[in-house]
Amino acid sequence: MGEGWRVLVVDDEPLARDNVRHLLSRAPDVTALWECESGGDAVDVILRERPDLVFLDVQMPEVDGFDVLREVGPELMPPVIFVTAFDQHAVRAFEANALDYLLKPFSAARFQAALTRARKQREQGRERALLDRLSSLLSGYKPAHEPPVDNVSPGRKAAVEAVLRQSF
């Protein structure tokens, strides 16, 4: 999997935080874990610690899960898996680009499915970043001299150009 996960669990209910913490303890790639019982504290921890993933309750006093998203902002907000007892927020959660939506009470299997989705998304993000970086590097590349193409057949030249277009 690569480097470890730094995870934040945000829920105003201690038993709910305990459950998520227990399930995360089974994941060997979780290397750091923070817990918050309020949305205000979550904003502070996210901005200070920069976790890789947030399990976020929707309904909390004063600052709810959607307020956390708004206050942190999309540029700094890590991927979110909403954890809530209320299904009426699901559409809004996915409109906010949530990775998943766990409806309490959820099974260990459902939790693992959400964590697997987060792992896949993280890996895809790394692959996309690598492709973007390579593309950027190659866009500025100019060979010292152009290779001779006079002796290349038109069919072979077209095939090479097609491959190059697909690669970038």
Order of alpha helices (4+ residues) and beta strands (2+ residues): beta-alpha-beta-alpha-beta-alpha-beta-alpha-beta-alpha-alpha
